[in-house]
Amino acid sequence: MGKGTPSKGKKNKAATHKTCRRCGNHSYHRRKRFCASCGFGKTAKLRKFAWRNRTRAFYGKKSFYR
């Protein structure tokens, strides 16, 4: 089996992510063994960024303005 198109078709059989123990999201990578959402398995600190939870002066009904 080569590394081209025929081998890419075999990637749809097993699940890549499962539910994380720490955050509960379905983003714990089984092979890499860390959570893409909270960083569990890679770091002891919670994975978060400043641009993600930024507050803005907007008083409408948009969900991305927290």
N, C-alpha and C positions, 0 to 999 in steps of 0.2 A: 504494500500500500504506500502510495506516494504522499506528498504533503500538499497536494493541490485540491481540486474540487471533489474527488471521491472521498477523501478523508474528512472534509468539512461536513459532509452529509451524515457522518456518524456522531455529530455533536448534539443531536436533538434527543437523545435517549435518556440521559441522566440529568437530574436537577443540579444546577450550579449553586444556587443559594438555598438556605433554610432559615428557620426562625432563630433570631439571636437570643441568647440567654439573658443578656443585659438590657437591651432596649426593646425587644419584642418584635422588631421589624423583620421582614423576610429578606434580609440582606447579609446574612452570614455566609461567606464563601466557603464551600466545603473543601476545596483544594488549597486555597490560599490560607485558610483558617483564620480569617479576621473579618469583622463586620464592616461593610462599606458605609453604614450609617453612623454608628457610634464609635468605631475603632476598637472594639473589643477583640482581644487576641494580638493586637499590635501595640497598643499603648494602654497605660493604666488611667490616663486622663480621658475625659469624654471628648470625642471628636466634634468640634464646633468651630465656626468661622464668624468673624465680625460682620461680614457682608450678608450673612444669612438671616440674622435676627435684628436687622436695623430698623429703628423706629423713624417714621417720617411724619411730617405735619400734614396729614390728610385725614379728613373726617368723613369720608364717604363709606361705601359698602364694598370695598375691594379687599379680597382676602390676603393679598400680599403686602398690604400696609398693616403692620401690627401696632 
